[in-house]
């Protein structure tokens, strides 16, 4: 999580007022977890910020116990058909579908929508993210978040569902016939793409890779066939492709794992070998070779005229062996969704709060743009804000 408003604007890229909610409430959420005895690691460096490793299962089990201790019920594997609304337009509960048939109406003073986004819906991905997202965006996510929160809000009260930028959080991954096994999500993720070059099927660079792998993933999705050639050299391999992205986690050789799992890649002694491999994968191999040479030359003599420009990581990639790997975008959660105010209250298209209805996490729009500053941070911080607005926070 970025630790300042400036870094939140840089790496989050969303609505400042909603970014401020995350920065304000994240420490409160972490303190709440600690007071409940949930296991939390010391702060560790990760990507462009710092964060904590949290025992999520312990947290969720503890939340269920708290609900039940106060006379509530936790019901899993239940479909919510619709929201309940009174004559004054206030949301007063939800109607759920029962396994044995029929419906059960659950009444409440407030309703919080937090269904995790819409990444499992091919239709919504194509509509709100990019046409390539319908068939060519891999899933590295939970299997159930398919836009139920957006559907419920829009159908009940005409809430504004407006993914403003088509951004999502995910990573570039190597292809594998075993894709879909959650144990591979991290192993096959190429976090070091921000130190590498990304070349499209025409053999050309198309983005500032140094901004971050999570952003590169969005850019690759828009390329032909939603794929790219990720190229790096031995220096990058040693320093970044064989070291853990989070201190203390498993050390893996990303290229070795990718190849063992069926990924399309090559470890080459020369750029000519890289070009031949790229051609064999239906990339313009000769142009890819020229792009690497041009990039290296600009790093040495004209980095300021580089196109696309590059914000950092200007080192030439010229030390063999060379590594080239075909990568695909994979989504963890969406960024756009239900429009809310800074109190996490759902808004109508004319900016009026919907009485009794709140949203949090990946169901809401505007916290992040193409960037990312922590998934748990968004769910936890906006959930805390909703509870504060409801009058329940202590």
C-alpha beads as a LAMMPS data file, in Angstrom:
LAMMPS data file: protein, C-alpha beads

394 atoms
393 bonds

1 atom types
1 bond types

-500.0 500.0 xlo xhi
-500.0 500.0 ylo yhi
-500.0 500.0 zlo zhi

Masses

1 110.0

Atoms # bond

1 1 1 0.000 0.000 0.000
2 1 1 1.431 3.441 -0.869
3 1 1 1.968 5.395 2.330
4 1 1 1.147 8.904 1.098
5 1 1 -1.556 10.663 -0.964
6 1 1 1.011 11.399 -3.660
7 1 1 1.953 7.766 -4.101
8 1 1 -1.716 6.793 -4.008
9 1 1 -2.405 9.189 -6.889
10 1 1 0.592 7.845 -8.797
11 1 1 -0.001 4.128 -8.331
12 1 1 -3.731 4.095 -7.661
13 1 1 -4.799 6.604 -10.271
14 1 1 -8.426 6.771 -9.148
15 1 1 -10.756 9.360 -7.589
16 1 1 -8.752 11.271 -4.916
17 1 1 -11.640 11.320 -2.413
18 1 1 -11.943 7.526 -2.541
19 1 1 -8.181 7.076 -2.384
20 1 1 -8.259 9.183 0.767
21 1 1 -10.770 6.750 2.291
22 1 1 -8.307 3.894 1.766
23 1 1 -5.403 5.849 3.263
24 1 1 -7.503 6.981 6.239
25 1 1 -9.159 3.691 7.118
26 1 1 -6.527 1.108 6.259
27 1 1 -4.657 1.630 9.574
28 1 1 -7.974 1.379 11.431
29 1 1 -8.742 -1.891 9.681
30 1 1 -5.333 -3.349 10.474
31 1 1 -5.722 -2.298 14.125
32 1 1 -9.131 -4.044 14.205
33 1 1 -7.559 -7.240 12.868
34 1 1 -4.812 -7.096 15.492
35 1 1 -7.268 -6.502 18.332
36 1 1 -9.113 -9.642 17.283
37 1 1 -5.920 -11.693 17.337
38 1 1 -5.728 -12.327 13.586
39 1 1 -2.199 -13.334 12.578
40 1 1 -0.444 -10.444 10.790
41 1 1 3.192 -10.326 9.713
42 1 1 5.483 -7.352 10.232
43 1 1 5.352 -4.849 7.368
44 1 1 7.138 -6.126 4.263
45 1 1 8.160 -4.445 1.015
46 1 1 6.039 -5.537 -1.946
47 1 1 5.919 -4.095 -5.483
48 1 1 5.873 -0.278 -5.066
49 1 1 4.880 -0.093 -1.402
50 1 1 4.576 -1.969 1.864
51 1 1 1.982 -4.307 3.233
52 1 1 1.158 -7.152 5.583
53 1 1 0.614 -10.854 5.187
54 1 1 -2.740 -11.549 6.858
55 1 1 -4.269 -14.902 7.768
56 1 1 -7.388 -14.335 5.674
57 1 1 -9.073 -17.612 6.625
58 1 1 -8.676 -16.828 10.319
59 1 1 -10.081 -13.350 9.673
60 1 1 -13.143 -14.692 7.846
61 1 1 -13.819 -17.372 10.446
62 1 1 -13.559 -14.698 13.134
63 1 1 -16.031 -12.468 11.287
64 1 1 -18.525 -15.330 11.111
65 1 1 -18.154 -15.936 14.863
66 1 1 -18.742 -12.256 15.604
67 1 1 -21.948 -12.237 13.545
68 1 1 -23.249 -15.369 15.245
69 1 1 -22.278 -14.191 18.737
70 1 1 -24.481 -11.149 18.211
71 1 1 -27.500 -13.161 17.095
72 1 1 -26.883 -13.043 13.352
73 1 1 -26.533 -15.797 10.781
74 1 1 -23.905 -16.534 8.142
75 1 1 -25.371 -18.343 5.131
76 1 1 -23.034 -19.593 2.405
77 1 1 -23.682 -20.789 -1.157
78 1 1 -26.798 -18.646 -1.421
79 1 1 -27.905 -16.619 -4.434
80 1 1 -29.304 -13.168 -3.756
81 1 1 -32.074 -12.610 -6.276
82 1 1 -32.901 -8.965 -5.543
83 1 1 -32.819 -6.191 -2.984
84 1 1 -35.873 -5.252 -0.921
85 1 1 -37.050 -1.639 -1.078
86 1 1 -39.731 0.095 0.961
87 1 1 -42.259 2.663 -0.259
88 1 1 -39.839 5.521 0.463
89 1 1 -37.103 4.009 -1.714
90 1 1 -34.924 2.797 1.155
91 1 1 -33.130 -0.534 0.786
92 1 1 -34.331 -2.687 3.685
93 1 1 -32.888 -6.128 2.908
94 1 1 -32.522 -8.794 0.252
95 1 1 -34.407 -11.733 -1.230
96 1 1 -32.402 -14.952 -1.414
97 1 1 -33.016 -18.137 -3.355
98 1 1 -33.267 -21.302 -1.239
99 1 1 -31.899 -24.720 -2.204
100 1 1 -35.245 -26.403 -1.627
101 1 1 -37.019 -23.854 -3.816
102 1 1 -38.778 -20.618 -2.996
103 1 1 -37.384 -17.445 -1.502
104 1 1 -36.350 -16.084 1.865
105 1 1 -36.568 -12.347 2.556
106 1 1 -33.875 -11.075 4.904
107 1 1 -34.655 -7.656 6.406
108 1 1 -31.953 -5.251 7.607
109 1 1 -31.472 -1.587 8.375
110 1 1 -28.522 -1.451 5.963
111 1 1 -27.224 -3.572 3.088
112 1 1 -23.559 -3.737 2.076
113 1 1 -22.717 -5.075 -1.399
114 1 1 -19.282 -6.686 -1.549
115 1 1 -19.349 -9.513 -4.093
116 1 1 -15.800 -9.130 -5.431
117 1 1 -16.278 -7.557 -8.867
118 1 1 -17.310 -9.024 -12.236
119 1 1 -14.191 -10.780 -13.504
120 1 1 -15.915 -14.152 -13.970
121 1 1 -18.454 -12.708 -16.430
122 1 1 -17.162 -12.841 -20.010
123 1 1 -19.965 -10.517 -21.124
124 1 1 -19.166 -7.825 -18.576
125 1 1 -15.426 -8.126 -19.175
126 1 1 -15.971 -7.500 -22.898
127 1 1 -18.392 -4.631 -22.217
128 1 1 -16.414 -2.747 -19.589
129 1 1 -12.744 -3.705 -20.078
130 1 1 -11.906 -4.613 -23.693
131 1 1 -13.310 -6.888 -26.430
132 1 1 -10.243 -9.125 -26.009
133 1 1 -11.280 -9.691 -22.402
134 1 1 -14.177 -11.922 -23.416
135 1 1 -12.048 -14.876 -24.548
136 1 1 -8.385 -13.993 -24.115
137 1 1 -8.162 -12.799 -20.504
138 1 1 -7.064 -15.585 -18.174
139 1 1 -8.534 -15.811 -14.664
140 1 1 -6.327 -15.790 -11.559
141 1 1 -9.155 -15.128 -9.147
142 1 1 -11.883 -16.655 -7.044
143 1 1 -14.377 -18.614 -9.195
144 1 1 -17.604 -16.858 -8.162
145 1 1 -17.383 -13.058 -8.540
146 1 1 -19.445 -12.373 -11.664
147 1 1 -20.992 -8.941 -11.104
148 1 1 -23.834 -9.784 -8.714
149 1 1 -23.303 -6.589 -6.763
150 1 1 -23.555 -4.485 -9.924
151 1 1 -26.662 -6.380 -11.009
152 1 1 -28.426 -5.994 -7.665
153 1 1 -27.726 -2.283 -7.344
154 1 1 -28.710 -1.398 -10.908
155 1 1 -31.898 -3.469 -10.875
156 1 1 -33.162 -2.277 -7.506
157 1 1 -32.576 1.442 -7.396
158 1 1 -31.113 2.461 -10.738
159 1 1 -27.730 2.931 -9.108
160 1 1 -25.035 4.185 -11.426
161 1 1 -22.895 1.281 -12.597
162 1 1 -20.128 2.992 -14.470
163 1 1 -16.722 1.372 -14.805
164 1 1 -14.941 4.573 -15.722
165 1 1 -11.680 3.322 -17.137
166 1 1 -11.866 -0.372 -17.980
167 1 1 -8.961 -1.031 -15.640
168 1 1 -8.410 -4.185 -13.662
169 1 1 -5.862 -5.680 -11.320
170 1 1 -3.946 -8.680 -12.582
171 1 1 -0.539 -9.852 -13.749
172 1 1 1.234 -11.146 -16.814
173 1 1 1.588 -14.907 -16.781
174 1 1 3.136 -17.618 -18.887
175 1 1 0.736 -19.952 -20.618
176 1 1 0.248 -23.480 -19.317
177 1 1 -2.107 -26.372 -20.074
178 1 1 -2.528 -26.596 -16.308
179 1 1 -3.811 -23.024 -16.002
180 1 1 -6.735 -22.802 -13.602
181 1 1 -4.935 -24.488 -10.712
182 1 1 -4.711 -21.716 -8.081
183 1 1 -1.331 -23.019 -6.939
184 1 1 0.119 -21.843 -10.264
185 1 1 -1.160 -18.277 -10.125
186 1 1 1.890 -16.902 -8.328
187 1 1 4.380 -19.387 -9.740
188 1 1 3.629 -18.417 -13.348
189 1 1 3.305 -14.655 -12.755
190 1 1 6.098 -12.608 -14.334
191 1 1 6.342 -9.797 -11.797
192 1 1 9.674 -8.694 -13.260
193 1 1 8.091 -7.448 -16.505
194 1 1 8.633 -3.913 -15.190
195 1 1 12.370 -4.524 -15.658
196 1 1 11.963 -6.217 -19.041
197 1 1 10.802 -5.261 -22.531
198 1 1 7.342 -6.103 -23.815
199 1 1 6.971 -6.556 -27.574
200 1 1 3.708 -7.094 -29.434
201 1 1 3.192 -9.413 -32.392
202 1 1 4.592 -6.713 -34.667
203 1 1 7.812 -6.810 -32.629
204 1 1 7.291 -3.313 -31.188
205 1 1 7.225 -1.847 -27.698
206 1 1 3.807 -0.389 -26.782
207 1 1 3.919 0.849 -23.154
208 1 1 6.123 2.109 -20.327
209 1 1 6.960 -1.259 -18.834
210 1 1 8.591 0.285 -15.769
211 1 1 5.273 1.488 -14.308
212 1 1 4.560 -2.010 -13.056
213 1 1 3.526 -5.512 -14.068
214 1 1 -0.054 -4.883 -12.913
215 1 1 -0.312 -1.982 -15.380
216 1 1 1.508 -3.876 -18.139
217 1 1 -1.213 -6.496 -17.904
218 1 1 -3.855 -3.941 -18.881
219 1 1 -1.760 -2.792 -21.856
220 1 1 -1.058 -6.301 -23.147
221 1 1 -4.772 -7.085 -23.157
222 1 1 -5.301 -4.418 -25.839
223 1 1 -2.616 -5.842 -28.152
224 1 1 -3.229 -8.232 -31.026
225 1 1 -4.334 -11.603 -29.625
226 1 1 -3.820 -10.178 -26.130
227 1 1 -0.281 -11.431 -25.792
228 1 1 3.290 -10.147 -25.788
229 1 1 6.891 -11.302 -25.854
230 1 1 8.584 -10.527 -22.540
231 1 1 12.356 -10.093 -23.031
232 1 1 15.082 -9.725 -20.388
233 1 1 18.772 -10.481 -19.936
234 1 1 20.915 -12.351 -17.411
235 1 1 21.299 -9.337 -15.115
236 1 1 17.539 -8.958 -14.751
237 1 1 17.120 -12.702 -14.440
238 1 1 19.552 -12.944 -11.577
239 1 1 18.311 -9.868 -9.716
240 1 1 14.551 -10.009 -10.300
241 1 1 13.345 -13.191 -12.051
242 1 1 14.832 -15.521 -9.436
243 1 1 14.009 -13.544 -6.282
244 1 1 10.705 -13.474 -4.344
245 1 1 8.439 -10.472 -4.865
246 1 1 7.578 -10.613 -1.154
247 1 1 10.396 -11.240 1.316
248 1 1 10.202 -14.656 2.914
249 1 1 8.169 -16.334 0.166
250 1 1 9.391 -19.188 -2.021
251 1 1 12.357 -18.535 -4.331
252 1 1 11.576 -19.605 -7.893
253 1 1 13.319 -19.340 -11.243
254 1 1 10.410 -17.882 -13.214
255 1 1 11.665 -19.017 -16.611
256 1 1 12.412 -22.537 -15.423
257 1 1 8.947 -22.887 -13.884
258 1 1 7.289 -21.436 -16.994
259 1 1 9.030 -23.892 -19.299
260 1 1 8.374 -26.848 -17.003
261 1 1 4.666 -25.970 -17.015
262 1 1 4.387 -25.797 -20.792
263 1 1 5.102 -22.115 -21.364
264 1 1 6.491 -20.883 -24.683
265 1 1 9.928 -19.445 -24.056
266 1 1 13.615 -19.642 -24.864
267 1 1 16.937 -19.102 -23.107
268 1 1 19.238 -17.898 -25.889
269 1 1 22.890 -17.032 -26.353
270 1 1 22.233 -14.457 -29.077
271 1 1 19.513 -12.083 -30.216
272 1 1 19.368 -14.008 -33.489
273 1 1 18.156 -17.030 -31.509
274 1 1 15.557 -14.840 -29.808
275 1 1 14.381 -13.587 -33.204
276 1 1 14.071 -17.140 -34.514
277 1 1 12.041 -18.165 -31.467
278 1 1 9.764 -15.135 -31.829
279 1 1 9.159 -15.888 -35.494
280 1 1 8.225 -19.433 -34.571
281 1 1 5.587 -18.036 -32.212
282 1 1 4.079 -15.853 -34.981
283 1 1 5.760 -12.646 -33.808
284 1 1 7.809 -10.466 -36.167
285 1 1 11.111 -11.853 -34.938
286 1 1 13.387 -9.593 -36.959
287 1 1 11.556 -6.473 -35.797
288 1 1 11.709 -7.762 -32.222
289 1 1 15.489 -8.060 -32.553
290 1 1 15.697 -4.518 -33.937
291 1 1 13.499 -3.227 -31.111
292 1 1 15.825 -4.711 -28.497
293 1 1 18.892 -3.229 -30.199
294 1 1 17.220 0.169 -30.524
295 1 1 16.177 0.140 -26.871
296 1 1 19.714 -0.736 -25.754
297 1 1 21.178 2.025 -27.904
298 1 1 18.749 4.579 -26.487
299 1 1 19.558 3.475 -22.937
300 1 1 23.208 4.285 -23.604
301 1 1 22.828 7.487 -25.619
302 1 1 19.269 8.803 -25.886
303 1 1 16.963 7.554 -23.160
304 1 1 15.107 10.889 -23.180
305 1 1 13.900 10.289 -26.759
306 1 1 12.756 6.720 -26.141
307 1 1 9.336 5.865 -27.605
308 1 1 7.295 4.774 -25.771
309 1 1 8.952 6.745 -22.986
310 1 1 10.143 4.903 -19.902
311 1 1 9.875 6.402 -16.431
312 1 1 12.652 4.354 -14.823
313 1 1 14.710 1.149 -15.171
314 1 1 16.776 2.426 -18.103
315 1 1 19.501 -0.207 -18.083
316 1 1 20.440 -1.863 -21.367
317 1 1 19.399 -5.515 -21.669
318 1 1 22.565 -6.755 -23.368
319 1 1 24.075 -9.457 -21.174
320 1 1 23.577 -13.034 -22.420
321 1 1 22.006 -15.420 -21.927
322 1 1 18.797 -13.746 -23.062
323 1 1 15.305 -14.748 -21.971
324 1 1 12.142 -14.443 -24.061
325 1 1 8.743 -15.679 -22.912
326 1 1 5.248 -15.388 -24.390
327 1 1 3.010 -13.812 -21.739
328 1 1 -0.734 -13.361 -21.393
329 1 1 -2.807 -11.068 -19.153
330 1 1 -4.615 -12.641 -16.208
331 1 1 -7.186 -10.861 -14.039
332 1 1 -7.561 -11.048 -10.257
333 1 1 -10.288 -8.452 -9.791
334 1 1 -11.943 -5.560 -11.592
335 1 1 -11.610 -1.887 -10.691
336 1 1 -14.845 -0.399 -11.999
337 1 1 -18.372 -0.880 -10.766
338 1 1 -20.947 0.817 -8.587
339 1 1 -20.483 4.512 -8.045
340 1 1 -20.267 5.497 -4.365
341 1 1 -19.525 8.622 -2.367
342 1 1 -16.736 9.038 0.178
343 1 1 -18.999 7.407 2.792
344 1 1 -19.237 4.217 0.677
345 1 1 -22.937 4.939 0.086
346 1 1 -24.271 3.920 -3.339
347 1 1 -25.209 6.805 -5.641
348 1 1 -27.891 7.217 -8.286
349 1 1 -26.998 8.775 -11.661
350 1 1 -27.976 12.213 -10.289
351 1 1 -25.501 11.792 -7.369
352 1 1 -28.170 11.140 -4.726
353 1 1 -27.249 8.587 -2.033
354 1 1 -29.450 5.503 -2.020
355 1 1 -30.820 5.194 1.541
356 1 1 -29.686 2.015 3.240
357 1 1 -27.354 0.795 0.483
358 1 1 -23.556 0.675 0.668
359 1 1 -20.812 -1.016 -1.370
360 1 1 -17.199 -1.952 -0.770
361 1 1 -14.245 -3.749 -2.296
362 1 1 -14.161 -4.561 -6.004
363 1 1 -17.864 -3.824 -6.421
364 1 1 -17.205 -0.078 -6.325
365 1 1 -15.927 2.274 -8.993
366 1 1 -13.169 4.847 -8.881
367 1 1 -10.825 3.807 -6.076
368 1 1 -8.187 2.753 -8.585
369 1 1 -7.573 3.494 -12.246
370 1 1 -5.189 1.234 -14.125
371 1 1 -2.964 1.117 -11.056
372 1 1 -3.361 -0.773 -7.818
373 1 1 -2.697 -0.193 -4.144
374 1 1 -3.920 -3.324 -2.414
375 1 1 -7.065 -5.417 -2.801
376 1 1 -7.623 -6.093 0.902
377 1 1 -6.987 -2.402 1.512
378 1 1 -9.904 -1.426 -0.711
379 1 1 -12.320 -3.948 0.795
380 1 1 -11.258 -3.334 4.375
381 1 1 -11.043 0.455 4.199
382 1 1 -14.325 0.992 2.356
383 1 1 -16.055 -1.543 4.576
384 1 1 -14.849 0.360 7.643
385 1 1 -16.167 3.603 6.103
386 1 1 -19.569 2.021 5.473
387 1 1 -19.781 0.764 9.051
388 1 1 -18.803 4.199 10.374
389 1 1 -21.549 5.819 8.296
390 1 1 -24.061 3.253 9.556
391 1 1 -23.148 4.292 13.094
392 1 1 -21.755 0.930 14.206
393 1 1 -18.018 1.661 14.431
394 1 1 -16.328 1.791 17.814

Bonds

1 1 1 2
2 1 2 3
3 1 3 4
4 1 4 5
5 1 5 6
6 1 6 7
7 1 7 8
8 1 8 9
9 1 9 10
10 1 10 11
11 1 11 12
12 1 12 13
13 1 13 14
14 1 14 15
15 1 15 16
16 1 16 17
17 1 17 18
18 1 18 19
19 1 19 20
20 1 20 21
21 1 21 22
22 1 22 23
23 1 23 24
24 1 24 25
25 1 25 26
26 1 26 27
27 1 27 28
28 1 28 29
29 1 29 30
30 1 30 31
31 1 31 32
32 1 32 33
33 1 33 34
34 1 34 35
35 1 35 36
36 1 36 37
37 1 37 38
38 1 38 39
39 1 39 40
40 1 40 41
41 1 41 42
42 1 42 43
43 1 43 44
44 1 44 45
45 1 45 46
46 1 46 47
47 1 47 48
48 1 48 49
49 1 49 50
50 1 50 51
51 1 51 52
52 1 52 53
53 1 53 54
54 1 54 55
55 1 55 56
56 1 56 57
57 1 57 58
58 1 58 59
59 1 59 60
60 1 60 61
61 1 61 62
62 1 62 63
63 1 63 64
64 1 64 65
65 1 65 66
66 1 66 67
67 1 67 68
68 1 68 69
69 1 69 70
70 1 70 71
71 1 71 72
72 1 72 73
73 1 73 74
74 1 74 75
75 1 75 76
76 1 76 77
77 1 77 78
78 1 78 79
79 1 79 80
80 1 80 81
81 1 81 82
82 1 82 83
83 1 83 84
84 1 84 85
85 1 85 86
86 1 86 87
87 1 87 88
88 1 88 89
89 1 89 90
90 1 90 91
91 1 91 92
92 1 92 93
93 1 93 94
94 1 94 95
95 1 95 96
96 1 96 97
97 1 97 98
98 1 98 99
99 1 99 100
100 1 100 101
101 1 101 102
102 1 102 103
103 1 103 104
104 1 104 105
105 1 105 106
106 1 106 107
107 1 107 108
108 1 108 109
109 1 109 110
110 1 110 111
111 1 111 112
112 1 112 113
113 1 113 114
114 1 114 115
115 1 115 116
116 1 116 117
117 1 117 118
118 1 118 119
119 1 119 120
120 1 120 121
121 1 121 122
122 1 122 123
123 1 123 124
124 1 124 125
125 1 125 126
126 1 126 127
127 1 127 128
128 1 128 129
129 1 129 130
130 1 130 131
131 1 131 132
132 1 132 133
133 1 133 134
134 1 134 135
135 1 135 136
136 1 136 137
137 1 137 138
138 1 138 139
139 1 139 140
140 1 140 141
141 1 141 142
142 1 142 143
143 1 143 144
144 1 144 145
145 1 145 146
146 1 146 147
147 1 147 148
148 1 148 149
149 1 149 150
150 1 150 151
151 1 151 152
152 1 152 153
153 1 153 154
154 1 154 155
155 1 155 156
156 1 156 157
157 1 157 158
158 1 158 159
159 1 159 160
160 1 160 161
161 1 161 162
162 1 162 163
163 1 163 164
164 1 164 165
165 1 165 166
166 1 166 167
167 1 167 168
168 1 168 169
169 1 169 170
170 1 170 171
171 1 171 172
172 1 172 173
173 1 173 174
174 1 174 175
175 1 175 176
176 1 176 177
177 1 177 178
178 1 178 179
179 1 179 180
180 1 180 181
181 1 181 182
182 1 182 183
183 1 183 184
184 1 184 185
185 1 185 186
186 1 186 187
187 1 187 188
188 1 188 189
189 1 189 190
190 1 190 191
191 1 191 192
192 1 192 193
193 1 193 194
194 1 194 195
195 1 195 196
196 1 196 197
197 1 197 198
198 1 198 199
199 1 199 200
200 1 200 201
201 1 201 202
202 1 202 203
203 1 203 204
204 1 204 205
205 1 205 206
206 1 206 207
207 1 207 208
208 1 208 209
209 1 209 210
210 1 210 211
211 1 211 212
212 1 212 213
213 1 213 214
214 1 214 215
215 1 215 216
216 1 216 217
217 1 217 218
218 1 218 219
219 1 219 220
220 1 220 221
221 1 221 222
222 1 222 223
223 1 223 224
224 1 224 225
225 1 225 226
226 1 226 227
227 1 227 228
228 1 228 229
229 1 229 230
230 1 230 231
231 1 231 232
232 1 232 233
233 1 233 234
234 1 234 235
235 1 235 236
236 1 236 237
237 1 237 238
238 1 238 239
239 1 239 240
240 1 240 241
241 1 241 242
242 1 242 243
243 1 243 244
244 1 244 245
245 1 245 246
246 1 246 247
247 1 247 248
248 1 248 249
249 1 249 250
250 1 250 251
251 1 251 252
252 1 252 253
253 1 253 254
254 1 254 255
255 1 255 256
256 1 256 257
257 1 257 258
258 1 258 259
259 1 259 260
260 1 260 261
261 1 261 262
262 1 262 263
263 1 263 264
264 1 264 265
265 1 265 266
266 1 266 267
267 1 267 268
268 1 268 269
269 1 269 270
270 1 270 271
271 1 271 272
272 1 272 273
273 1 273 274
274 1 274 275
275 1 275 276
276 1 276 277
277 1 277 278
278 1 278 279
279 1 279 280
280 1 280 281
281 1 281 282
282 1 282 283
283 1 283 284
284 1 284 285
285 1 285 286
286 1 286 287
287 1 287 288
288 1 288 289
289 1 289 290
290 1 290 291
291 1 291 292
292 1 292 293
293 1 293 294
294 1 294 295
295 1 295 296
296 1 296 297
297 1 297 298
298 1 298 299
299 1 299 300
300 1 300 301
301 1 301 302
302 1 302 303
303 1 303 304
304 1 304 305
305 1 305 306
306 1 306 307
307 1 307 308
308 1 308 309
309 1 309 310
310 1 310 311
311 1 311 312
312 1 312 313
313 1 313 314
314 1 314 315
315 1 315 316
316 1 316 317
317 1 317 318
318 1 318 319
319 1 319 320
320 1 320 321
321 1 321 322
322 1 322 323
323 1 323 324
324 1 324 325
325 1 325 326
326 1 326 327
327 1 327 328
328 1 328 329
329 1 329 330
330 1 330 331
331 1 331 332
332 1 332 333
333 1 333 334
334 1 334 335
335 1 335 336
336 1 336 337
337 1 337 338
338 1 338 339
339 1 339 340
340 1 340 341
341 1 341 342
342 1 342 343
343 1 343 344
344 1 344 345
345 1 345 346
346 1 346 347
347 1 347 348
348 1 348 349
349 1 349 350
350 1 350 351
351 1 351 352
352 1 352 353
353 1 353 354
354 1 354 355
355 1 355 356
356 1 356 357
357 1 357 358
358 1 358 359
359 1 359 360
360 1 360 361
361 1 361 362
362 1 362 363
363 1 363 364
364 1 364 365
365 1 365 366
366 1 366 367
367 1 367 368
368 1 368 369
369 1 369 370
370 1 370 371
371 1 371 372
372 1 372 373
373 1 373 374
374 1 374 375
375 1 375 376
376 1 376 377
377 1 377 378
378 1 378 379
379 1 379 380
380 1 380 381
381 1 381 382
382 1 382 383
383 1 383 384
384 1 384 385
385 1 385 386
386 1 386 387
387 1 387 388
388 1 388 389
389 1 389 390
390 1 390 391
391 1 391 392
392 1 392 393
393 1 393 394
